[in-house]
Amino acid sequence: MEGLLKSGTILTSDSRNQYVVQKLLGAGGQGEVYDVECKGKHYALKWYYKHTATTSQKNILENLVAKGKPDESFLWPEDLIYKGVGQSFGYIMALRPKNYKSIVDLMKRKAEPSFYHLCRTAYNLTKGYQKLHSMGYSYRDISFGNVFFDPDTGKVLICDNDNVSVNGADDSSVYGTPRFMAPEIILGEAKPSRNTDLFSLAVLLFYMFMLNHPLEGRLEANIKCMDILAMNQLYGIHPVFIFDPDDKSNRPVKGYQDNALIYWDLYPQELRNLFTQAFTVGITSPNRRVTENKWLDTFANMMSGIMKCPSCGAEVFYDETKEEQSVAHTCWSCGAAISVPAKLIVGKQKVLLMSDSKLYRHHIYGDYDMDTSVGSVVQNPKNPNLWGVRNEDQVNWTYIKSDGTQLPVAVGRSAGIAKGVKINFGQNIGEFR
């Protein structure tokens, strides 16, 4: 496959690095992507077509290279290759590992992550955009074509970052991808911003969990020709959430939109509430859209609230509202009853205490670090019927019994799990329930 650049071509970057073109990897609407080598290491080079190699695009890239990536989840522009005014140019980024799959693969069931790793993927993805927004940027084009994930770990890579712009700036011709754009962009009432990103993110998350678009129900099924007028009506002029509690006109059609009907009830009410907010009040009120932190709190609870069915091994989500309503948890796969284990509640965070459960920094510090373990559920070596949470943090905890007695829990020691007992972690207090 021939491209703009021939194999063996040597390109010198602005930082004086020399990159040798190896082969063409693919092409898109803006340019071509190549495998290039520099000092024994391989990178990806995006080389623009001449008509897309604009001064505005170059300015965007220079700003992105100078600022640096928000975190490791971004395939961020690292180096710029620019020859002169009126010529094509390109930028260097890391190569995507082959074990990463696209969200399109998830939609087509070519990638089948566990519920736990699906939640971790959603968590890492949302955290990446949170960091991007905290730097004052908007992504402008969140969709399932720009995200890759490792089904076995939940790690993510966000690509196509060359259109990332300062929030509210109108320095790019990219306004989004059809079906993901916020209604106000479709109607020509707004430009891309953090608020429009939040809408697109909610659409992407809904796709990931429900394998269906949040606005495609009966109204979409009744469309005979999905032309621009029909799309404007469905996604911009009269968007209706398929599970809107007050408007049932756009419910999913059985036999046609079964994914949404199957998956909606598998997830806890906490997640369903966020989707309902995102696609009811969040449609018309951009300032009331679900923030990244709300998504992150919910995904953290979901990751720490997965139970295994004792009969078939299926993953079942703990749902607090079921306990409040005295409704039993049952397996969605085989119908078996699920016994809810003891829980540790720390503010809004809930951790089910099972043999393999971990307590992460976010659970006790609220810092959205769901990678650093600060505690583990362990079995008492002298009495296998007794379980506790081992302190793996860097500070001592305080064990508070129901009668008020306080005992130190040094690093490396364990706090016995007993309902009503509390642990003072220093910044927050958790309670066993």
C-alpha positions as CSV (number, residue, x, y, z in Angstrom):
1,M,0.0,0.0,0.0
2,E,1.6,3.3,-1.2
3,G,1.4,6.5,0.8
4,L,2.6,10.0,0.8
5,L,5.9,9.0,2.4
6,K,8.2,6.2,1.1
7,S,9.8,3.5,3.3
8,G,13.3,4.6,4.3
9,T,12.5,8.4,4.2
10,I,14.4,10.2,6.9
11,L,12.5,13.1,8.6
12,T,14.0,15.5,11.1
13,S,11.8,16.9,13.8
14,D,11.8,20.3,15.5
15,S,13.7,18.7,18.4
16,R,16.4,17.5,16.0
17,N,15.4,13.8,16.3
18,Q,15.6,11.8,13.1
19,Y,12.8,9.4,12.3
20,V,13.0,6.7,9.6
21,V,9.8,5.8,7.9
22,Q,9.1,2.0,8.1
23,K,5.6,1.4,6.7
24,L,2.2,2.9,6.2
25,L,-0.2,1.8,8.9
26,G,-3.4,3.4,7.7
27,A,-5.1,6.5,6.4
28,G,-8.0,8.8,7.4
29,G,-9.7,12.0,6.5
30,Q,-6.9,14.3,7.7
31,G,-3.8,12.2,6.8
32,E,-1.8,9.0,6.9
33,V,-0.3,7.2,9.9
34,Y,3.1,5.5,9.6
35,D,5.4,3.3,11.7
36,V,8.6,5.2,12.1
37,E,11.9,4.4,14.0
38,C,14.1,6.6,16.0
39,K,17.2,5.4,18.0
40,G,15.9,1.8,18.0
41,K,12.4,2.6,19.2
42,H,9.3,2.6,17.1
43,Y,6.7,5.4,17.0
44,A,3.6,6.4,15.1
45,L,3.7,9.4,12.7
46,K,0.6,11.2,11.6
47,W,1.4,12.9,8.3
48,Y,-1.2,15.4,7.1
49,Y,-2.5,15.8,3.6
50,K,-1.5,19.1,2.1
51,H,-5.0,20.6,2.4
52,T,-5.3,19.7,6.1
53,A,-1.8,20.9,7.0
54,T,-3.0,24.4,8.0
55,T,-1.4,27.0,10.1
56,S,-4.2,26.6,12.7
57,Q,-3.5,22.9,12.9
58,K,0.2,23.5,13.3
59,N,-0.5,26.0,16.1
60,I,-2.7,23.5,17.9
61,L,0.0,20.8,17.7
62,E,2.8,23.2,19.0
63,N,0.6,24.0,22.0
64,L,-0.1,20.3,22.7
65,V,3.5,19.3,22.4
66,A,4.6,22.1,24.7
67,K,1.9,21.4,27.4
68,G,2.4,17.6,27.4
69,K,-0.2,14.8,27.8
70,P,-2.7,14.8,30.7
71,D,-1.7,11.2,31.6
72,E,-0.5,7.9,30.2
73,S,-3.9,7.1,28.7
74,F,-3.4,9.6,25.8
75,L,-1.5,8.9,22.6
76,W,-0.4,12.5,22.7
77,P,1.6,14.5,20.2
78,E,5.2,14.3,21.4
79,D,7.3,15.8,18.6
80,L,6.6,17.9,15.5
81,I,8.0,17.5,12.0
82,Y,7.7,20.7,10.0
83,K,9.6,21.5,6.8
84,G,8.3,24.9,5.8
85,V,5.3,27.1,5.0
86,G,3.0,25.5,2.4
87,Q,4.3,22.0,2.9
88,S,2.8,19.0,4.6
89,F,3.8,18.3,8.2
90,G,3.2,15.7,10.9
91,Y,3.6,14.7,14.5
92,I,5.0,11.9,16.5
93,M,3.1,9.8,19.1
94,A,3.5,6.5,20.8
95,L,2.4,3.3,18.9
96,R,-0.7,1.6,20.1
97,P,0.1,-2.0,21.4
98,K,-1.7,-4.7,19.4
99,N,-3.5,-6.1,22.5
100,Y,-5.7,-2.9,22.6
101,K,-9.1,-3.2,21.1
102,S,-11.4,-0.5,19.8
103,I,-14.8,0.3,21.4
104,V,-16.2,-0.8,17.9
105,D,-14.8,-4.3,18.7
106,L,-16.8,-4.2,21.9
107,M,-20.0,-3.2,20.0
108,K,-19.5,-6.0,17.6
109,R,-18.8,-8.5,20.4
110,K,-15.2,-9.1,19.1
111,A,-14.0,-8.0,22.6
112,E,-15.7,-9.5,25.7
113,P,-14.3,-7.9,28.9
114,S,-15.7,-9.0,32.2
115,F,-18.1,-6.6,34.0
116,Y,-15.2,-5.7,36.3
117,H,-12.9,-4.8,33.4
118,L,-15.6,-3.0,31.6
119,C,-16.1,-0.8,34.7
120,R,-12.4,-0.2,35.0
121,T,-12.2,0.7,31.3
122,A,-15.0,3.3,31.8
123,Y,-13.3,4.5,35.0
124,N,-9.9,5.0,33.2
125,L,-11.5,6.6,30.2
126,T,-13.5,9.1,32.3
127,K,-10.5,9.9,34.4
128,G,-8.5,10.6,31.3
129,Y,-11.0,13.1,30.1
130,Q,-11.3,14.6,33.6
131,K,-7.5,15.3,33.5
132,L,-7.8,16.7,30.0
133,H,-10.6,19.1,31.1
134,S,-8.7,20.1,34.2
135,M,-5.9,21.4,31.9
136,G,-8.4,23.7,30.3
137,Y,-8.9,21.7,27.1
138,S,-11.9,20.2,25.3
139,Y,-11.5,17.1,23.2
140,R,-14.2,18.1,20.7
141,D,-14.7,14.7,19.2
142,I,-15.4,12.0,21.8
143,S,-16.7,8.8,20.1
144,F,-16.0,5.1,20.0
145,G,-13.6,5.5,17.1
146,N,-11.1,7.4,19.2
147,V,-10.7,5.0,22.1
148,F,-8.9,1.7,22.6
149,F,-8.8,-0.6,25.6
150,D,-7.2,-3.7,26.9
151,P,-10.1,-6.1,27.7
152,D,-7.9,-8.0,30.2
153,T,-6.9,-5.0,32.3
154,G,-9.3,-2.1,31.6
155,K,-6.4,0.2,30.6
156,V,-7.3,2.7,27.9
157,L,-5.6,4.7,25.1
158,I,-7.2,7.8,23.7
159,C,-6.0,8.7,20.2
160,D,-6.6,11.4,17.6
161,N,-5.6,14.1,20.1
162,D,-4.5,16.6,17.4
163,N,-7.8,18.4,17.5
164,V,-7.8,19.0,21.2
165,S,-8.2,22.7,21.8
166,V,-8.4,25.2,24.6
167,N,-12.0,25.0,26.1
168,G,-14.3,27.3,24.2
169,A,-11.8,28.2,21.5
170,D,-12.9,28.0,17.9
171,D,-9.5,27.1,16.3
172,S,-10.5,23.7,14.8
173,S,-12.9,22.6,12.1
174,V,-13.8,19.5,14.1
175,Y,-17.2,19.7,15.8
176,G,-17.7,16.1,16.6
177,T,-18.9,12.8,15.2
178,P,-22.6,12.2,14.2
179,R,-24.6,10.5,16.9
180,F,-22.2,11.7,19.6
181,M,-22.5,15.5,19.2
182,A,-24.5,17.4,21.8
183,P,-27.9,18.7,20.6
184,E,-26.8,22.4,20.8
185,I,-23.9,21.7,18.3
186,I,-26.3,19.9,16.0
187,L,-28.7,22.9,16.2
188,G,-25.8,25.4,15.6
189,E,-26.3,27.0,19.0
190,A,-22.9,26.3,20.5
191,K,-19.3,25.4,19.7
192,P,-17.4,22.4,21.2
193,S,-16.6,22.8,24.9
194,R,-16.2,20.8,28.1
195,N,-20.0,20.8,28.4
196,T,-20.4,19.3,24.9
197,D,-17.7,16.8,25.7
198,L,-19.7,15.7,28.8
199,F,-22.6,14.9,26.6
200,S,-20.5,12.9,24.1
201,L,-18.8,11.1,27.0
202,A,-22.2,10.1,28.3
203,V,-23.2,8.7,24.9
204,L,-19.9,6.7,24.7
205,L,-20.4,5.3,28.2
206,F,-24.0,4.3,27.4
207,Y,-22.8,2.5,24.2
208,M,-20.2,0.7,26.3
209,F,-22.6,-0.6,28.9
210,M,-25.8,-1.0,26.9
211,L,-24.4,-1.7,23.3
212,N,-27.1,0.8,22.1
213,H,-27.4,4.5,21.5
214,P,-29.3,6.3,24.3
215,L,-31.6,8.1,21.9
216,E,-32.3,5.2,19.5
217,G,-35.5,3.5,20.3
218,R,-38.9,3.3,18.7
219,L,-38.5,6.8,17.1
220,E,-35.3,5.6,15.3
221,A,-36.9,2.2,14.4
222,N,-39.8,4.1,12.6
223,I,-37.5,6.2,10.4
224,K,-37.6,4.9,6.8
225,C,-34.6,6.9,5.6
226,M,-31.9,8.1,8.0
227,D,-31.0,11.3,6.1
228,I,-29.6,14.5,7.6
229,L,-33.1,15.8,8.4
230,A,-34.0,12.6,10.2
231,M,-30.8,12.7,12.2
232,N,-31.3,16.3,13.1
233,Q,-34.7,15.5,14.4
234,L,-33.6,12.4,16.4
235,Y,-30.4,13.8,17.9
236,G,-31.0,17.6,17.9
237,I,-34.5,18.9,17.6
238,H,-36.5,16.2,19.5
239,P,-34.1,13.9,21.4
240,V,-35.8,11.5,23.8
241,F,-34.0,9.1,26.1
242,I,-35.0,5.5,25.5
243,F,-35.6,5.0,29.2
244,D,-37.0,8.5,30.0
245,P,-39.2,7.9,33.1
246,D,-41.7,10.5,32.0
247,D,-41.8,10.0,28.3
248,K,-42.2,6.4,27.0
249,S,-42.5,7.3,23.3
250,N,-39.0,6.1,22.5
251,R,-38.6,2.8,24.3
252,P,-36.4,0.2,22.7
253,V,-38.2,-2.1,20.3
254,K,-38.0,-5.8,21.2
255,G,-36.4,-7.8,18.5
256,Y,-34.6,-4.8,17.1
257,Q,-33.0,-3.0,20.0
258,D,-32.6,-5.9,22.3
259,N,-29.2,-5.0,23.7
260,A,-30.6,-2.0,25.7
261,L,-33.5,-4.1,27.0
262,I,-31.2,-6.9,28.2
263,Y,-28.5,-4.8,29.7
264,W,-30.4,-1.9,31.4
265,D,-31.6,-4.0,34.3
266,L,-28.3,-5.7,34.9
267,Y,-26.7,-2.6,36.3
268,P,-27.2,-0.9,39.7
269,Q,-29.7,1.9,40.1
270,E,-26.8,4.3,40.8
271,L,-25.6,3.9,37.2
272,R,-29.1,4.0,35.7
273,N,-29.8,7.3,37.6
274,L,-26.7,8.9,36.1
275,F,-27.7,7.9,32.6
276,T,-31.2,9.2,33.2
277,Q,-29.8,12.6,34.3
278,A,-27.4,12.7,31.3
279,F,-30.2,12.2,28.8
280,T,-33.1,14.0,30.3
281,V,-32.2,17.3,32.0
282,G,-28.7,16.9,30.6
283,I,-30.0,17.1,27.0
284,T,-31.4,20.7,27.3
285,S,-29.3,22.0,30.3
286,P,-25.6,21.7,29.5
287,N,-24.6,23.0,33.0
288,R,-26.6,20.1,34.6
289,R,-24.8,17.3,32.8
290,V,-23.1,14.5,34.7
291,T,-19.6,15.5,35.7
292,E,-16.6,13.2,35.5
293,N,-16.4,12.9,39.3
294,K,-19.9,11.6,39.5
295,W,-19.2,8.9,36.9
296,L,-15.9,8.0,38.7
297,D,-17.6,7.6,42.1
298,T,-20.2,5.3,40.5
299,F,-17.7,3.2,38.5
300,A,-15.6,2.9,41.7
301,N,-18.6,1.6,43.6
302,M,-19.4,-0.8,40.7
303,M,-15.9,-2.2,40.6
304,S,-16.0,-2.7,44.4
305,G,-19.5,-4.1,44.4
306,I,-19.3,-7.1,42.1
307,M,-20.5,-10.5,43.6
308,K,-19.9,-13.9,42.0
309,C,-22.9,-16.2,41.7
310,P,-22.2,-19.3,43.8
311,S,-24.1,-21.5,41.2
312,C,-22.8,-20.3,37.8
313,G,-20.0,-17.8,38.6
314,A,-21.6,-14.9,36.8
315,E,-20.8,-11.4,37.9
316,V,-23.7,-9.7,39.7
317,F,-23.7,-6.0,40.7
318,Y,-24.6,-5.0,44.3
319,D,-27.5,-2.6,44.2
320,E,-28.1,-0.5,47.4
321,T,-31.7,0.3,46.4
322,K,-32.5,-3.4,46.5
323,E,-31.5,-3.7,50.1
324,E,-33.4,-0.5,50.9
325,Q,-36.5,-2.0,49.4
326,S,-35.8,-5.5,50.8
327,V,-35.5,-7.0,47.3
328,A,-33.2,-10.0,47.1
329,H,-30.2,-10.0,44.8
330,T,-30.5,-12.8,42.2
331,C,-28.2,-13.9,39.4
332,W,-29.2,-12.5,36.0
333,S,-27.7,-15.7,34.4
334,C,-29.2,-18.6,36.3
335,G,-31.6,-17.0,38.8
336,A,-29.9,-18.2,41.9
337,A,-30.1,-16.1,45.1
338,I,-27.0,-14.1,45.9
339,S,-26.1,-13.4,49.6
340,V,-24.7,-9.9,50.0
341,P,-21.4,-10.0,52.1
342,A,-20.4,-7.5,54.7
343,K,-19.6,-4.0,53.4
344,L,-17.3,-1.2,54.4
345,I,-19.0,2.2,53.8
346,V,-16.7,5.3,53.7
347,G,-18.8,8.3,52.7
348,K,-20.2,7.7,49.2
349,Q,-17.8,4.7,48.7
350,K,-19.0,1.1,49.2
351,V,-16.7,-1.9,49.3
352,L,-18.1,-5.4,49.4
353,L,-15.8,-7.5,51.7
354,M,-15.0,-10.8,50.0
355,S,-11.9,-13.0,50.0
356,D,-10.3,-11.1,47.1
357,S,-11.5,-7.6,47.9
358,K,-9.1,-4.6,47.9
359,L,-9.4,-1.3,49.6
360,Y,-8.0,1.4,47.3
361,R,-6.7,4.9,48.1
362,H,-9.9,6.4,46.6
363,H,-12.1,4.5,49.0
364,I,-10.6,6.3,52.0
365,Y,-9.0,9.5,50.6
366,G,-11.5,10.3,47.7
367,D,-8.6,11.0,45.4
368,Y,-9.8,8.8,42.5
369,D,-6.7,6.6,42.8
370,M,-8.2,3.1,42.1
371,D,-4.8,1.6,41.4
372,T,-3.0,1.9,44.7
373,S,-4.1,-0.7,47.3
374,V,-4.2,0.4,50.9
375,G,-5.9,-2.6,52.3
376,S,-6.9,-6.2,51.6
377,V,-9.5,-8.6,53.0
378,V,-7.6,-11.4,54.8
379,Q,-8.5,-14.6,56.7
380,N,-7.5,-15.0,60.4
381,P,-4.7,-17.7,60.3
382,K,-5.9,-19.0,63.7
383,N,-9.6,-19.0,63.0
384,P,-10.6,-19.4,59.3
385,N,-14.1,-18.3,60.2
386,L,-12.9,-14.8,61.1
387,W,-12.0,-12.2,58.5
388,G,-10.4,-8.8,58.6
389,V,-9.1,-5.9,56.6
390,R,-5.3,-5.7,56.7
391,N,-3.7,-2.2,56.8
392,E,-1.5,-1.8,53.8
393,D,-1.4,2.0,54.0
394,Q,1.5,4.1,55.2
395,V,-0.3,5.3,58.4
396,N,-1.9,3.6,61.4
397,W,-5.7,3.2,61.6
398,T,-7.9,3.3,64.6
399,Y,-10.4,0.5,65.3
400,I,-13.6,1.8,67.0
401,K,-15.8,-0.8,68.7
402,S,-19.5,-0.3,69.1
403,D,-18.9,0.5,72.9
404,G,-16.5,3.3,71.9
405,T,-13.3,1.4,72.7
406,Q,-10.5,2.4,70.4
407,L,-7.6,0.2,69.3
408,P,-4.7,1.0,67.0
409,V,-4.3,-0.9,63.8
410,A,-0.7,-0.6,62.8
411,V,0.5,-1.0,59.2
412,G,0.6,-4.7,58.5
413,R,-2.0,-5.5,61.1
414,S,-5.7,-6.4,60.5
415,A,-9.0,-4.9,61.7
416,G,-11.7,-7.6,62.3
417,I,-14.8,-7.3,60.2
418,A,-17.9,-6.9,62.4
419,K,-21.1,-5.0,61.7
420,G,-21.3,-1.6,63.5
421,V,-17.6,-1.4,64.1
422,K,-15.8,1.7,62.6
423,I,-12.3,2.4,61.4
424,N,-10.8,5.9,61.6
425,F,-8.4,6.1,58.6
426,G,-7.2,9.5,59.6
427,Q,-9.1,11.6,57.0
428,N,-12.3,9.7,56.9
429,I,-14.2,7.1,59.0
430,G,-15.5,3.9,57.6
431,E,-18.2,1.6,59.0
432,F,-18.7,-2.1,58.6
433,R,-22.3,-3.0,57.7
